[in-house]
Amino acid sequence: MTFNPNSDIGGGRVSRRGRNTGIAVGGGLGVIALFVLSQFLGVDLTGLVGGGGGDPAASDSALTECQTGQDANERIDCRMKGAAASLDAYWQEEAPNVGLDYVSPQPIVLFTEATGTGCGNASSATGPFYCPPDQTIYIDTSFYDQLESQFGAEGGPLAEMYVVAHEWGHHIQNLAGILERAQDGDTGPTSNSVRTELQADCFAGSWAAAASQTVDENGVPFLQPITRDQYAQAIDAAAAVGDDRIQEATQGQVNPHSFTHGTSEQRVNWFETGYEQGAGACDTFSIDGSQL
């Protein structure tokens, strides 16, 4: 997906974390809670809990050099900022339509190797994730290389932004109270964990469909209309992170009882549902498991 070169992405809230940090878990979120969160989010945070304070030299810096859609087309960190600007504008408009009072997440944190979060310490092995306690999306952009090299995704700008849109969907769920209600630690094909992830995929699809009509403060659309090839790349990225495909690639076998994100087919189907029908069609919790 291509940004309009003259679109204004300066309002996108993204920071680059300057140094690796070791921030202790706070807010009463201990190891047991992190285990549950790991099961729920599909990322292993439990082995990354630090015991000390943060690195006082660590700092975040805003991507002030990223100001236009042309910057987003040329650089991946600017593309993350452009995606944030587009997603924030989209959900400000869409949230009331689904009965939600919208509050923007904290700036996306781009990091390398490891960083501290409100959910404990995380490494690049964690993959992109949303941390509910601090309402922040964390991304080590080297994940996109892994998506292509290890899981066979085609890649491309829309595939990269699909990941951001999916994590933004978790923020929407957090605001709606869905994350808290669904966090029971269960896994499996019809578990709340899978339903949560499929709904986030659906929300990502709803944004993608509206992205070329979502405008900056000057009325310029952030993004150009999606081409057929770009749409195929986003679908391919959704399929690449299906539980069955990841388990086959990493374990050599598929164990449905341990599913936390849904199959490749399900992830594609729910992205397409959001794309074709909008965010209002993304209720994955009220339907029978056979319809997931």
Secondary structure as GFF3:
##gff-version 3
##sequence-region A 1 292
A	DSSP	beta_strand	14	17	.	.	.	ID=ss1
A	DSSP	alpha_helix	31	41	.	.	.	ID=ss2
A	DSSP	three_ten_helix	46	48	.	.	.	ID=ss3
A	DSSP	beta_strand	60	62	.	.	.	ID=ss4
A	DSSP	alpha_helix	69	74	.	.	.	ID=ss5
A	DSSP	alpha_helix	76	94	.	.	.	ID=ss6
A	DSSP	three_ten_helix	95	98	.	.	.	ID=ss7
A	DSSP	beta_strand	108	110	.	.	.	ID=ss8
A	DSSP	beta_strand	114	117	.	.	.	ID=ss9
A	DSSP	beta_strand	120	123	.	.	.	ID=ss10
A	DSSP	three_ten_helix	124	126	.	.	.	ID=ss11
A	DSSP	beta_strand	129	131	.	.	.	ID=ss12
A	DSSP	beta_strand	136	139	.	.	.	ID=ss13
A	DSSP	alpha_helix	142	149	.	.	.	ID=ss14
A	DSSP	alpha_helix	157	176	.	.	.	ID=ss15
A	DSSP	alpha_helix	178	182	.	.	.	ID=ss16
A	DSSP	alpha_helix	192	210	.	.	.	ID=ss17
A	DSSP	three_ten_helix	211	213	.	.	.	ID=ss18
A	DSSP	alpha_helix	228	240	.	.	.	ID=ss19
A	DSSP	alpha_helix	243	251	.	.	.	ID=ss20
A	DSSP	three_ten_helix	256	258	.	.	.	ID=ss21
A	DSSP	alpha_helix	264	277	.	.	.	ID=ss22
A	DSSP	three_ten_helix	279	281	.	.	.	ID=ss23
A	DSSP	three_ten_helix	289	291	.	.	.	ID=ss24
###
